[in-house]
Amino acid sequence: MVIIEVSHLSLQEDADIMKDSSIKRLFVAYNFLGINPAELETPMSLPKPRKSHQQMKFNFRKGKSLWNGVCVLVYTQLGSRAL
């Protein structure tokens, strides 16, 4: 099983996201093994921090299990586990 965890995110002061006042909330999505990124994004968005380097805590974990050549997607959110 491969597990990818998004624990927290912090942005640098010069990041485009920090400069754009129209962006109010953020989520994380990523590409992995050809899976649709919509299936891999964090289930909730969080308010954009007011200052750079403030941590946004996602506590999100997603795993990919390979079993008999069949891919099974496993979802776990820390604190409340759903497998």
ZIZI-V619794 format. One record per residue. N is the residue number from 1. RES is the residue in one letter. SS is DSSP state (h for helix, s for strand, l for the rest). NEAR is the number of other C-alpha atoms within 12 Angstrom. Layout:
n->[N	N]
res->[RES	RES]
ss->[SS	SS]
near->[NEAR	NEAR]
//
This chain:
n->[1	2	3	4	5	6	7	8	9	10	11	12	13	14	15	16	17	18	19	20	21	22	23	24	25	26	27	28	29	30	31	32	33	34	35	36	37	38	39	40	41	42	43	44	45	46	47	48	49	50	51	52	53	54	55	56	57	58	59	60	61	62	63	64	65	66	67	68	69	70	71	72	73	74	75	76	77	78	79	80	81	82	83]
res->[M	V	I	I	E	V	S	H	L	S	L	Q	E	D	A	D	I	M	K	D	S	S	I	K	R	L	F	V	A	Y	N	F	L	G	I	N	P	A	E	L	E	T	P	M	S	L	P	K	P	R	K	S	H	Q	Q	M	K	F	N	F	R	K	G	K	S	L	W	N	G	V	C	V	L	V	Y	T	Q	L	G	S	R	A	L]
ss->[l	s	s	s	s	s	s	s	s	l	l	l	l	l	l	h	h	h	h	l	l	l	l	l	s	s	l	l	l	l	l	s	l	l	s	l	h	h	h	h	l	l	l	l	l	s	s	l	l	l	l	l	l	l	l	s	s	s	s	s	s	s	s	s	s	s	s	l	l	s	s	s	s	s	s	s	s	l	l	s	l	l	l]
near->[14	17	19	27	25	27	18	20	25	25	21	17	16	13	13	13	22	24	18	14	12	11	17	16	18	25	27	29	24	19	14	19	17	12	18	13	17	15	21	30	26	30	23	18	21	22	19	26	25	22	18	19	17	17	20	26	23	26	26	31	30	33	26	25	19	15	10	7	7	9	16	17	25	21	26	23	24	19	10	11	13	14	15]
//
